[in-house]
Amino acid sequence: MIELVLSFLSVYLIEFMGAMLIIGLIFRFAAFRQSKDDNAYYSSFTRELELVIERDKEENHHVGDIDMYIADVLGRMSKKLPDRSIRFGSGNKQAQEEIKEDKGKKVLALRDYVRCKQGLITNIQSESSVFHHETPPNFEELTQRIMSQDPHWTKVMKHFAIDSVVRMIDVLPGLFIVLGVFGTFIGISMALPEIAGIDFNDLDGSAATLNRFVLSVTYAMKTSIAGIFFSLVLTVLNTIFPIKGTRYRVFKKVEVALQTFWYHIQQDVQVDRTQEKVMSKLLGVLEKLDKRFDQDEEAKVKAS
């Protein structure tokens, strides 16, 4: 069995690495395209959230009930966010048309609802409890919980975990070099036994054996060359068109936006709480003064 595998690799290793390169490039293109789409979409989200917060500050918009305020802010944002349904296949246009039409006339499938912009709004609302606490949450974990529920963020081509795809793309350049060197050693080890069949007293008759040996060694060396070339291609693409870096920047944008949103709510709530404390103290002082006046009046009545 091992000899069969080694024999296969010694003949078809370059073709095998070529197929791996093609598959890697397909996944890489899909992941990079999706990361660009994510960047555009979440940049729109963070920009709209910042604009709503700034507008509320300028207009002195009162937070009041936190849950109602969050729903109001997200409702205003959702009207300006781009539609974001299934990207691939004919379902994309159909789902977007259903979103744009009157929802009272057409029912949007739950899967499409979760995948569109309403899914992000729902995910944020599900975490509204963290905005009630005075202690700041771990915003990185909060952002991770919200974004991990977005299928567009976690999946590539609707089925494959994008984190696994990115790790595979990062590993492939080194794997190609290892396979190339491995193929070279396999080719040489498969070619060396042919030397035993060479009759050095009859070199003319052994010419065919020598030719086969040289061709086998040459092909073995080509596997290393192919491995280095394939590795270079992916390394250059990973450097010029990074995926992990783009996703990290998108994640940080959302994290900063949620942090700004939390502090905006808490700042307004703290003002309300401070006002309530001041008012309660004033009421306490007024009650004491009222009691004091009543006591003075009673004292005057008794004295008279």
N, C-alpha and C positions, 0 to 999 in steps of 0.2 A: 504493500500500500504506500509506504513512504517512498519507495523507488518510483512508483507511478506518479506521485505528486511531484517529486523532484524532476522527473523526466518532463512532465507537463510544464513546470515553471521554467525549465531550461530552454523550452521552445517557445512558449507563449507568454512569458513574463512581461515583455514590453507591451504586448497587446492588452494584457490584464491591467497594467498600470495606465495605459491609455484610456481604457474603459473607466477606471477609477477617476481619472482626471476629468473626463467628460461629465460623469455623474457629479463630481465635486463642483465643477463650473456651473452646472444647472442649479444645484442647491445654493451655490454662492450667489448667483444672479437673483434667484428668488428671494433669498434672505436680504440681500442688499437693497433690492427694490422695495421690499416690505419695510425695512428700516428707514428708508427715505419717506415712504408713505406715513409711517409712524411719526417721524420727525415733523412732517408737515401738519399732521392732524393734531398731535399733542401741543405743537407750537401755537396752533389756533386756539386750543383749549386754554393754555396758560395765558395767552394774550387777552382773550375775552374775559377770563377771570380777573386779571389785573385791571382791565378797563372798568369792569363792573364795580370792583372795590374802590377804585379811584373816583368813579362817579358817585358812589354812595357817600364817600367822604366829603366830596364837594357839596353835595346836597344835604349833608347832615342826616342821612338816612338812618333811622333808629333800628337796631337789631331786634329788640323785644324778645319774642319767642324764638329760640335758636333754631329749632326744627323748621318752623315756618319760614324763617329768614333764609336758611340753607336751600329749602325748596324753591323759594322765590328767586334767589340768585342763580341756581342751576337752571330754573325754567327760563329766565331771561337769556342765559348763555346758550341753551340748547337751540334757540331760534336762530342763532348766528353760526353755530358749528356746522361744518360740512357734513353731508350725509355719509355714513360709513357702514355700508353693509357688506355682503359677500363680494370679494374683489374678483374672484376668478369664476368664469363660466357665465352662462346666460342668466343665472339667478341674480347676478349683481344688478343689472338694469331693471329687472322686474321688481326686485325688492326696493330699489330706490324710487321707482314710480309709485309703489304702494305707500311709501313713506310720504311722498310729496302730496298724494291725493288725500281727500278727506278720510280720516281714520274711522269715521262713523259709517262710511260706505264700504270700506274694504278692511278686512282684518289682517293684521301683520302677524306672520308666524312667530312663535316664541323664539325659535332659533335665530331668525332674522332680527328680532327685537333686541336680543342679547348682543348680537354682533354689531348692531348699528350704534349711533351716538347715544341712544337712550340707555344702552347697557352701561356706559361709563357714568351717566348721571345716576342710575340706580345703584351702582357700586359705591359711589361717593355717599349717597344718602344712607346706605347700609352701615356706613362708618360714622354716622352723625353723632354717635354717643361720645366720641373722643372730643368733640367741640364743646361738650358740657363741662368738662373737667378743667380746673384751674391749672393743674400740672401739665406742662407740655408733653405730648406723646412722643414716642420714637417715630419721627417723620419718615425715616427710611423704611421701617417696617410697615407703617401706614400706607406709604406709596406702593410698596411691594404687594400688600394685600389687595389694594384697589386695582393695580395694573395686572396682577396675575389672573384676575377674573376676565380679562379682555382676551378673547380668542385670537384676535389679530396680533396682539402683543406676544402671545405665548406660542402660537403655531405658525408654521410656514407651509404654504400650499394646503392649508386647512387640516393637515393630518400630522405633520412632523413637528416635534418640539424644537423651537428655534434655538434654544440654548444648546441642545445636543448637536444640532446642525452646525452652529458656530464653533463648538469644540471640535467637531470632525474636520471642519475647514482649517482650523488652526493646527491640527495634528497632521494633516495630509502632507505638507512640505517635508517634514522630518521623516514621515513614513515612506515617501518616495525615495529618499536617499538610502534609507535602510534596505528597502526592497531592491534598489539598484545594486548595492554592494552585495546583498544576499544572492541576487541572481548571478553576479560575477563569480562568486565562490562556487555556486552550484554548477555553472557552466564549465569552470575550470576542473572541478572535481569529476564531472561527467566526461570531460575530454581526456583527462590524464590516463585512464586505462588504455586508451588507444595507442599510447606510446609503447606499451608492452608488446604490441603486435608488429612493431617496426623491426625489420631485419636490416641492421646497419651494414651487413655485408652485401646487401642488395638494395641500395637506396632507390634505384630506378623502379624496382618493383614495389617499393613502399611509398611511392609518391602519392598515391591515392589516400593512403592512411595519414600521411603528413598533411595533405590538403584538408581532410576532414578535421584533423586536430586544430589546424590554424583557423579554419572557419568557426569551429566551436568556441575557441578562445576569443576570436573577434566578436562573435555574437554576445559572449559573456561580458566583454568589456562594454559593448553597446548598452547593456542593461543599466550599467552605472551612469553612462552618459545620459540615457533617457531619464533615469531617476533624478539626476541633477537638474536636467532641463525642466521636467515637470515641476520639481520643487521650486525652481526659480520663477516659473510662471505664476504659481499660486502665491509665492512670497511677495512678488511685485504687486499683484492684485490686492493682497491683504494690506499692503502698505499704502497704496494709492487710494483704494476704496475700502476703508475699514468699516466693519460691521459692529464689532464690539464697542468701539469708541463712540459711534453714532448712537447706539442704544443707551450707552451710559449717559451721554449728554441729554438725551430725551428723558431718561429717568430722573436726572437731577433737575431738569426744568419743572417737571410735575411735582417733585418733592418741594422745591422752593415755592411754587405756586400754592400748594396745600399749606405750607408753613405760613405764608403771608395771609392766607385766608383764615387760619386758626388764630393768629395774633390779632387780626382785624376784628374778629368776633369777640375775642377775650378782652380786647381793649375797650370795646363798647360796653360789654357786660360788666367789666370792672368799674367803669364810670357809673353804671346803674347801681351797682352794689355800693359804691362809695356814697352816691346820693341817698340811697336807702339808709345807710348807716348814719349819715348826717341828719336826715329827716327824723330817724328814730331817736337820735340824741336830742334834737330840738323838741320833739314831742315830749320826751322825758323831762326836759327842762321846763317846758310849758306846764306839764302836769304838776311838777313840784311847785312852780310859782302859783298855779291855781290853788293847790292845797294850802300853800302859805297864805294866800289872800283870804281863803275861807277861814283859816285859823285866826287871822287878824280880825276879820269881821265878827267871828264868834267872841273873840276876846273883847272887842269894843261893845258888843251887845251886853255881855255879862258885866262889864265895867259900868255901863249906863244903868 
